[in-house]
Amino acid sequence: MTTLFPTYKRFDLSVKRTSGMTVEDTNGKTYIDFGAGIGVCGLGHRHPDVQEALENQLNQYWHVSNLYHNPIQESVANKLTRHSSGDQVFFCNSGTEANESAIKLARKATGNHKIISFEKSFHGRTYGAMAATGQEKIHTGFGPMPEGFHYVPFNDIDAVKEAVDHETAAVMMEVIQGEGGLNVADGEFVKEVERICREHNVLLIIDEVQTGIGRTGKAFAHQHYGISPDIITSAKALGNGIPVGAMIAGQSLKNVFGPGSHAATFGGNPLAMAAANAVLNHVFQDEFLQTVAEKGTYFLNQLAESIGKLPVVSSVRGKGLMIGIECHQDVSGMVGSLMEEGLLVLSAGPNVIRLLPPLIVSYKEIDTAVHMIEQVLSSEAVNQS
């Protein structure tokens, strides 16, 4: 009998140890991990560079107040700003906290309260981030949401134009909706959203919690679209399993959060910063990002060729190593069947199999995963006939 709140519908898998691309359960069975802790372990499990950085930091200091200087925070912030359109960073502990910070910053900077976000979006589970999430199921049972949040259909520029007004503080967007079903934003739509924001002096917030830190073959996914957001949020893969979040913002917003306006006791924790520093040293290399892009293209092509015409499959889509297989039915059984075969994958909504392998995945491991997916989905198609 568990003493944990039943907030997760857990699989019958108890983890014993992990390494690289592999998860081993307490029965000795091994799995190839194409979920990466929901996009967290971008460099795989227990990457030696990250582990060494953590061990070194453990022997120096674990925590000091943010009232004192922590030099490693400056190192990580510098890497994040050098590889983004931002100029300063606020560190916190999760993607939800990063998005809460972004909402607060936008409202304080503009003096306006309205935040426009998108249907099927996901921004977190605290009240502000939950209110920004355009999914009713996330809101259900928690009473009235904070006011000022307005949802419009994804990839519908006319709806954005109609929604933006003199009370709008920001438009908040994922360029690939992860939890909402691996929905990829149209290029012209993203550029037009940025133009509308500039025209109306509205801030543009890009949520890169799942899409950032190399996942799509760029440092941040919005860079595929050639835009410069005012605010970027990051977490998940930033610490490769050590909890950390970051909000990155432009120079014009630097003085909006002065002393006492916003804080996080554990934000920028030295251990989290050590992990993030090692991650960024590895991921933010042009050659590494290029390999991610190439492996992502290969993976998409192999999936399209092997399963694209199966009657159970509606579409295969994504960018880099963030891929969704939309099916004509609920995919929970297929996710379970793949786990039985030794492949860990995720879902995104009821009908999409979500694939987020560590960025270090090999072509051989991609081929193995494609073969397993083809077998399970082909079997499902036969069962449905």
Secondary structure, 3 states (H helix, E strand, C coil): CCCCCCCCCCCCCCEEEEEECEEEECCCCEEEECCHHHHCCCCCECCHHHHHHHHHHHCCCCCCCCCCCCHHHHHHHHHHHHCCCCCEEEEECCHHHHHHHHHHHHHHHHCCCEEEEEECCCCCCCHHHHHHCECHHHHCCCCCCCCCEEEECCCCHHHHHHHCCCCEEEEEECCEECCCCCEECCHHHHHHHHHHHHHCCCEEEEECCCCCCCCCCCCCHHHHCCCCCCEEEECHHHCCCCCCEEEEECHHHCCCCCCCCCCCCCCCCHHHHHHHHHHHHHHCCHHHHHHHHHHHHHHHHHHHHHHCCCCCEEEEEEECCEEEEEECCCCHHHHHHHHHHCEECEECCCCEEEECCCCCCCHHHHHHHHHHHHHHHHHHHHHHC
